[in-house]
């Protein structure tokens, strides 16, 4: 399709007994800024390697701009910043950037690339004399040395301090504003929350969530409500609370004859509060807070772990019953 930047169709990749990517179906569109999240071993780096043609899938297909990854890269449509692989040594930063711009089919001016990456001040420094954060900025400069349509970043801000990270993401916003698709894998979930307009969550090689940051939070239960129930509210039962609309999780602690603490996770805090008041419940010490992306991520992956364990137990039981 002409509006597809990249597409995974039923893609799987194994390394020995480990299935790093498991039936991945995914399409990226022009102009998206997409965060790829997942715990260690979720398949993020393997998926990026497949996308860039560094690995071949065991099953399924990966396409870039309707063709092969290799064809897209040779045409200068893709820029990448990966964790693996080193930089050339015994050369200056400016020499390395000039080389990258010269060999790119649609290369930019080296001075502008260095300015955008925030490395002008270290242009005359040798690459092997750089700090970890400076090396990351040089890798970024190489990734945007030309007019790419897709930029792929694997843990791009590792080793960068806070101010440099802010500069980096300001530069990435400019890339996205120019209509480029940006795909980045990160462990900094606050970056995904503030930067990405689409979030993908991988777990054991499978895509378990796909949507905006707000949609991912809603999937996990977007709000937390906590309050106290006193003796006067003794008639309020857990059944009443479990009937609340949008309820995702409920925890009630404390003695039935004393002060009980109620903690609710919900997708509709407004409807829950209205339902409580209609039932004659007047919560004390009421708090309604948003669920952050990190909390949502932990909830979604935790629930998937529990589901996988249950499936494994069910399978084991079925096998033993035969």
KOLPA-851287 format. One record per residue (C-alpha): z, y, x; chain; residue number from 1. Coordinates in steps of 0.1 Angstrom, whole numbers, padded with zeros to 4 digits, m for minus. Layout:
// residues N
+-------+-------+-------+-----+-----+
:    up : north :  east : mol : seq :
+-------+-------+-------+-----+-----+
:     Z :     Y :     X :   A : NUM :
...
+-------+-------+-------+-----+-----+
//
This chain:
// residues 322
+-------+-------+-------+-----+-----+
:    up : north :  east : mol : seq :
+-------+-------+-------+-----+-----+
:  0000 :  0000 :  0000 :   A :   1 :
: m0008 :  0035 :  0013 :   A :   2 :
:  0027 :  0048 :  0005 :   A :   3 :
:  0044 :  0021 :  0025 :   A :   4 :
:  0056 :  0031 :  0059 :   A :   5 :
:  0071 : m0003 :  0066 :   A :   6 :
:  0076 : m0036 :  0047 :   A :   7 :
:  0095 : m0068 :  0052 :   A :   8 :
:  0085 : m0095 :  0029 :   A :   9 :
:  0107 : m0126 :  0028 :   A :  10 :
:  0113 : m0123 :  0065 :   A :  11 :
:  0136 : m0148 :  0083 :   A :  12 :
:  0144 : m0151 :  0120 :   A :  13 :
:  0167 : m0177 :  0136 :   A :  14 :
:  0181 : m0181 :  0171 :   A :  15 :
:  0191 : m0217 :  0174 :   A :  16 :
:  0214 : m0224 :  0144 :   A :  17 :
:  0221 : m0188 :  0138 :   A :  18 :
:  0200 : m0172 :  0111 :   A :  19 :
:  0199 : m0135 :  0122 :   A :  20 :
:  0176 : m0124 :  0094 :   A :  21 :
:  0175 : m0143 :  0061 :   A :  22 :
:  0148 : m0137 :  0035 :   A :  23 :
:  0147 : m0099 :  0040 :   A :  24 :
:  0127 : m0080 :  0015 :   A :  25 :
:  0125 : m0042 :  0022 :   A :  26 :
:  0100 : m0013 :  0019 :   A :  27 :
:  0104 :  0021 :  0036 :   A :  28 :
:  0086 :  0051 :  0021 :   A :  29 :
:  0073 :  0084 :  0037 :   A :  30 :
:  0099 :  0111 :  0044 :   A :  31 :
:  0130 :  0089 :  0039 :   A :  32 :
:  0160 :  0091 :  0061 :   A :  33 :
:  0175 :  0056 :  0060 :   A :  34 :
:  0208 :  0043 :  0074 :   A :  35 :
:  0210 :  0006 :  0083 :   A :  36 :
:  0246 : m0006 :  0081 :   A :  37 :
:  0263 : m0039 :  0086 :   A :  38 :
:  0291 : m0055 :  0106 :   A :  39 :
:  0285 : m0070 :  0140 :   A :  40 :
:  0261 : m0099 :  0137 :   A :  41 :
:  0247 : m0087 :  0104 :   A :  42 :
:  0211 : m0087 :  0117 :   A :  43 :
:  0205 : m0050 :  0123 :   A :  44 :
:  0192 : m0051 :  0158 :   A :  45 :
:  0171 : m0083 :  0150 :   A :  46 :
:  0156 : m0065 :  0121 :   A :  47 :
:  0146 : m0035 :  0142 :   A :  48 :
:  0131 : m0058 :  0169 :   A :  49 :
:  0110 : m0075 :  0142 :   A :  50 :
:  0100 : m0041 :  0128 :   A :  51 :
:  0088 : m0029 :  0163 :   A :  52 :
:  0070 : m0062 :  0170 :   A :  53 :
:  0094 : m0071 :  0198 :   A :  54 :
:  0100 : m0104 :  0180 :   A :  55 :
:  0079 : m0124 :  0156 :   A :  56 :
:  0094 : m0137 :  0123 :   A :  57 :
:  0098 : m0174 :  0117 :   A :  58 :
:  0089 : m0168 :  0081 :   A :  59 :
:  0075 : m0139 :  0061 :   A :  60 :
:  0056 : m0108 :  0073 :   A :  61 :
:  0064 : m0074 :  0087 :   A :  62 :
:  0039 : m0046 :  0084 :   A :  63 :
:  0038 : m0010 :  0096 :   A :  64 :
:  0015 :  0014 :  0078 :   A :  65 :
: m0003 : m0015 :  0062 :   A :  66 :
: m0011 : m0032 :  0096 :   A :  67 :
:  0007 : m0049 :  0124 :   A :  68 :
:  0036 : m0033 :  0142 :   A :  69 :
:  0016 : m0034 :  0175 :   A :  70 :
: m0014 : m0015 :  0159 :   A :  71 :
:  0009 :  0012 :  0146 :   A :  72 :
:  0027 :  0016 :  0180 :   A :  73 :
: m0006 :  0017 :  0199 :   A :  74 :
: m0018 :  0044 :  0175 :   A :  75 :
:  0013 :  0065 :  0184 :   A :  76 :
:  0028 :  0064 :  0149 :   A :  77 :
:  0062 :  0050 :  0159 :   A :  78 :
:  0089 :  0063 :  0182 :   A :  79 :
:  0119 :  0042 :  0190 :   A :  80 :
:  0153 :  0046 :  0206 :   A :  81 :
:  0169 :  0012 :  0212 :   A :  82 :
:  0202 :  0000 :  0227 :   A :  83 :
:  0185 : m0024 :  0250 :   A :  84 :
:  0164 : m0015 :  0280 :   A :  85 :
:  0171 :  0009 :  0308 :   A :  86 :
:  0155 :  0041 :  0319 :   A :  87 :
:  0134 :  0046 :  0350 :   A :  88 :
:  0154 :  0055 :  0380 :   A :  89 :
:  0146 :  0077 :  0411 :   A :  90 :
:  0129 :  0102 :  0388 :   A :  91 :
:  0139 :  0135 :  0373 :   A :  92 :
:  0145 :  0139 :  0336 :   A :  93 :
:  0116 :  0163 :  0333 :   A :  94 :
:  0092 :  0139 :  0351 :   A :  95 :
:  0101 :  0111 :  0327 :   A :  96 :
:  0097 :  0132 :  0296 :   A :  97 :
:  0063 :  0146 :  0309 :   A :  98 :
:  0051 :  0110 :  0315 :   A :  99 :
:  0061 :  0100 :  0280 :   A : 100 :
:  0043 :  0130 :  0265 :   A : 101 :
:  0012 :  0124 :  0286 :   A : 102 :
:  0008 :  0087 :  0276 :   A : 103 :
:  0015 :  0093 :  0239 :   A : 104 :
: m0017 :  0094 :  0218 :   A : 105 :
: m0003 :  0124 :  0200 :   A : 106 :
:  0020 :  0138 :  0227 :   A : 107 :
:  0040 :  0170 :  0222 :   A : 108 :
:  0046 :  0197 :  0249 :   A : 109 :
:  0073 :  0184 :  0273 :   A : 110 :
:  0092 :  0217 :  0272 :   A : 111 :
:  0095 :  0216 :  0235 :   A : 112 :
:  0106 :  0179 :  0235 :   A : 113 :
:  0133 :  0187 :  0260 :   A : 114 :
:  0145 :  0217 :  0240 :   A : 115 :
:  0146 :  0197 :  0208 :   A : 116 :
:  0166 :  0169 :  0225 :   A : 117 :
:  0190 :  0194 :  0241 :   A : 118 :
:  0182 :  0183 :  0277 :   A : 119 :
:  0166 :  0214 :  0291 :   A : 120 :
:  0197 :  0221 :  0312 :   A : 121 :
:  0195 :  0187 :  0329 :   A : 122 :
:  0157 :  0186 :  0333 :   A : 123 :
:  0159 :  0186 :  0371 :   A : 124 :
:  0186 :  0160 :  0374 :   A : 125 :
:  0178 :  0125 :  0384 :   A : 126 :
:  0180 :  0100 :  0356 :   A : 127 :
:  0204 :  0076 :  0375 :   A : 128 :
:  0229 :  0105 :  0378 :   A : 129 :
:  0233 :  0111 :  0341 :   A : 130 :
:  0263 :  0103 :  0319 :   A : 131 :
:  0261 :  0079 :  0290 :   A : 132 :
:  0257 :  0107 :  0264 :   A : 133 :
:  0230 :  0124 :  0285 :   A : 134 :
:  0211 :  0091 :  0288 :   A : 135 :
:  0212 :  0088 :  0250 :   A : 136 :
:  0197 :  0123 :  0247 :   A : 137 :
:  0169 :  0114 :  0272 :   A : 138 :
:  0162 :  0082 :  0252 :   A : 139 :
:  0159 :  0104 :  0221 :   A : 140 :
:  0135 :  0127 :  0239 :   A : 141 :
:  0113 :  0097 :  0247 :   A : 142 :
:  0114 :  0085 :  0211 :   A : 143 :
:  0101 :  0119 :  0198 :   A : 144 :
:  0076 :  0126 :  0227 :   A : 145 :
:  0047 :  0126 :  0202 :   A : 146 :
:  0039 :  0132 :  0166 :   A : 147 :
:  0053 :  0099 :  0152 :   A : 148 :
:  0053 :  0091 :  0115 :   A : 149 :
:  0083 :  0067 :  0119 :   A : 150 :
:  0113 :  0072 :  0141 :   A : 151 :
:  0136 :  0041 :  0147 :   A : 152 :
:  0170 :  0046 :  0162 :   A : 153 :
:  0195 :  0019 :  0171 :   A : 154 :
:  0231 :  0033 :  0174 :   A : 155 :
:  0216 :  0066 :  0186 :   A : 156 :
:  0248 :  0087 :  0190 :   A : 157 :
:  0269 :  0061 :  0210 :   A : 158 :
:  0285 :  0080 :  0240 :   A : 159 :
:  0278 :  0114 :  0226 :   A : 160 :
:  0306 :  0139 :  0220 :   A : 161 :
:  0311 :  0155 :  0186 :   A : 162 :
:  0291 :  0187 :  0194 :   A : 163 :
:  0262 :  0168 :  0209 :   A : 164 :
:  0261 :  0145 :  0179 :   A : 165 :
:  0259 :  0175 :  0156 :   A : 166 :
:  0230 :  0189 :  0176 :   A : 167 :
:  0213 :  0155 :  0176 :   A : 168 :
:  0215 :  0152 :  0138 :   A : 169 :
:  0203 :  0187 :  0133 :   A : 170 :
:  0172 :  0177 :  0153 :   A : 171 :
:  0168 :  0146 :  0132 :   A : 172 :
:  0169 :  0167 :  0100 :   A : 173 :
:  0141 :  0187 :  0114 :   A : 174 :
:  0121 :  0155 :  0120 :   A : 175 :
:  0127 :  0144 :  0084 :   A : 176 :
:  0119 :  0179 :  0070 :   A : 177 :
:  0085 :  0176 :  0087 :   A : 178 :
:  0078 :  0145 :  0066 :   A : 179 :
:  0087 :  0118 :  0091 :   A : 180 :
:  0105 :  0086 :  0081 :   A : 181 :
:  0137 :  0081 :  0100 :   A : 182 :
:  0155 :  0047 :  0102 :   A : 183 :
:  0188 :  0045 :  0121 :   A : 184 :
:  0214 :  0018 :  0126 :   A : 185 :
:  0249 :  0031 :  0131 :   A : 186 :
:  0285 :  0021 :  0132 :   A : 187 :
:  0295 :  0057 :  0124 :   A : 188 :
:  0296 :  0055 :  0086 :   A : 189 :
:  0303 :  0092 :  0082 :   A : 190 :
:  0269 :  0098 :  0098 :   A : 191 :
:  0253 :  0076 :  0072 :   A : 192 :
:  0272 :  0093 :  0044 :   A : 193 :
:  0262 :  0129 :  0055 :   A : 194 :
:  0227 :  0123 :  0069 :   A : 195 :
:  0209 :  0094 :  0050 :   A : 196 :
:  0193 :  0098 :  0016 :   A : 197 :
:  0192 :  0060 :  0015 :   A : 198 :
:  0216 :  0034 :  0027 :   A : 199 :
:  0209 : m0003 :  0034 :   A : 200 :
:  0237 : m0028 :  0039 :   A : 201 :
:  0230 : m0060 :  0058 :   A : 202 :
:  0253 : m0090 :  0058 :   A : 203 :
:  0245 : m0122 :  0076 :   A : 204 :
:  0209 : m0113 :  0077 :   A : 205 :
:  0206 : m0105 :  0040 :   A : 206 :
:  0202 : m0072 :  0022 :   A : 207 :
:  0233 : m0069 : m0001 :   A : 208 :
:  0231 : m0032 : m0011 :   A : 209 :
:  0203 : m0006 : m0012 :   A : 210 :
:  0206 :  0029 : m0026 :   A : 211 :
:  0219 :  0064 : m0020 :   A : 212 :
:  0253 :  0069 : m0006 :   A : 213 :
:  0266 :  0077 : m0041 :   A : 214 :
:  0250 :  0046 : m0055 :   A : 215 :
:  0266 :  0024 : m0028 :   A : 216 :
:  0300 :  0039 : m0035 :   A : 217 :
:  0295 :  0033 : m0072 :   A : 218 :
:  0286 : m0003 : m0065 :   A : 219 :
:  0320 : m0007 : m0048 :   A : 220 :
:  0339 :  0014 : m0074 :   A : 221 :
:  0335 :  0050 : m0067 :   A : 222 :
:  0370 :  0063 : m0075 :   A : 223 :
:  0406 :  0054 : m0071 :   A : 224 :
:  0432 :  0062 : m0097 :   A : 225 :
:  0469 :  0058 : m0089 :   A : 226 :
:  0499 :  0068 : m0111 :   A : 227 :
:  0534 :  0057 : m0121 :   A : 228 :
:  0545 :  0040 : m0153 :   A : 229 :
:  0581 :  0046 : m0163 :   A : 230 :
:  0604 :  0026 : m0186 :   A : 231 :
:  0591 :  0047 : m0216 :   A : 232 :
:  0557 :  0031 : m0210 :   A : 233 :
:  0570 : m0005 : m0211 :   A : 234 :
:  0546 : m0013 : m0239 :   A : 235 :
:  0516 : m0007 : m0217 :   A : 236 :
:  0505 : m0042 : m0206 :   A : 237 :
:  0481 : m0053 : m0179 :   A : 238 :
:  0458 : m0064 : m0206 :   A : 239 :
:  0456 : m0028 : m0218 :   A : 240 :
:  0448 : m0016 : m0183 :   A : 241 :
:  0422 : m0044 : m0177 :   A : 242 :
:  0403 : m0032 : m0208 :   A : 243 :
:  0396 :  0002 : m0193 :   A : 244 :
:  0359 :  0010 : m0190 :   A : 245 :
:  0343 :  0008 : m0156 :   A : 246 :
:  0373 : m0011 : m0141 :   A : 247 :
:  0365 : m0027 : m0107 :   A : 248 :
:  0400 : m0036 : m0095 :   A : 249 :
:  0436 : m0033 : m0108 :   A : 250 :
:  0469 : m0036 : m0090 :   A : 251 :
:  0503 : m0032 : m0107 :   A : 252 :
:  0534 : m0034 : m0087 :   A : 253 :
:  0571 : m0028 : m0094 :   A : 254 :
:  0596 : m0043 : m0119 :   A : 255 :
:  0586 : m0044 : m0156 :   A : 256 :
:  0619 : m0027 : m0165 :   A : 257 :
:  0616 :  0000 : m0139 :   A : 258 :
:  0590 :  0023 : m0123 :   A : 259 :
:  0557 :  0005 : m0119 :   A : 260 :
:  0529 :  0018 : m0097 :   A : 261 :
:  0493 :  0014 : m0110 :   A : 262 :
:  0463 :  0014 : m0087 :   A : 263 :
:  0428 :  0013 : m0102 :   A : 264 :
:  0394 :  0013 : m0086 :   A : 265 :
:  0367 :  0023 : m0111 :   A : 266 :
:  0332 :  0035 : m0116 :   A : 267 :
:  0341 :  0059 : m0144 :   A : 268 :
:  0374 :  0077 : m0137 :   A : 269 :
:  0368 :  0102 : m0165 :   A : 270 :
:  0364 :  0075 : m0192 :   A : 271 :
:  0395 :  0057 : m0179 :   A : 272 :
:  0417 :  0087 : m0181 :   A : 273 :
:  0405 :  0095 : m0216 :   A : 274 :
:  0412 :  0059 : m0226 :   A : 275 :
:  0447 :  0061 : m0212 :   A : 276 :
:  0455 :  0093 : m0230 :   A : 277 :
:  0441 :  0079 : m0263 :   A : 278 :
:  0464 :  0049 : m0258 :   A : 279 :
:  0494 :  0072 : m0256 :   A : 280 :
:  0499 :  0067 : m0218 :   A : 281 :
:  0509 :  0099 : m0199 :   A : 282 :
:  0507 :  0089 : m0162 :   A : 283 :
:  0531 :  0105 : m0138 :   A : 284 :
:  0522 :  0113 : m0102 :   A : 285 :
:  0485 :  0110 : m0110 :   A : 286 :
:  0460 :  0109 : m0082 :   A : 287 :
:  0422 :  0105 : m0085 :   A : 288 :
:  0404 :  0102 : m0052 :   A : 289 :
:  0368 :  0095 : m0041 :   A : 290 :
:  0360 :  0062 : m0024 :   A : 291 :
:  0345 :  0070 :  0010 :   A : 292 :
:  0313 :  0052 :  0022 :   A : 293 :
:  0334 :  0034 :  0048 :   A : 294 :
:  0358 :  0020 :  0021 :   A : 295 :
:  0328 :  0011 :  0000 :   A : 296 :
:  0311 : m0007 :  0029 :   A : 297 :
:  0343 : m0027 :  0036 :   A : 298 :
:  0346 : m0035 : m0001 :   A : 299 :
:  0310 : m0047 : m0005 :   A : 300 :
:  0310 : m0068 :  0027 :   A : 301 :
:  0345 : m0082 :  0019 :   A : 302 :
:  0333 : m0092 : m0016 :   A : 303 :
:  0302 : m0108 : m0001 :   A : 304 :
:  0324 : m0128 :  0024 :   A : 305 :
:  0346 : m0140 : m0005 :   A : 306 :
:  0315 : m0150 : m0025 :   A : 307 :
:  0300 : m0169 :  0005 :   A : 308 :
:  0333 : m0187 :  0010 :   A : 309 :
:  0334 : m0197 : m0026 :   A : 310 :
:  0298 : m0210 : m0024 :   A : 311 :
:  0306 : m0230 :  0007 :   A : 312 :
:  0336 : m0246 : m0010 :   A : 313 :
:  0316 : m0253 : m0042 :   A : 314 :
:  0289 : m0270 : m0021 :   A : 315 :
:  0315 : m0290 : m0002 :   A : 316 :
:  0330 : m0302 : m0034 :   A : 317 :
:  0297 : m0312 : m0048 :   A : 318 :
:  0289 : m0331 : m0017 :   A : 319 :
:  0322 : m0349 : m0017 :   A : 320 :
:  0318 : m0358 : m0054 :   A : 321 :
:  0285 : m0376 : m0048 :   A : 322 :
+-------+-------+-------+-----+-----+
//
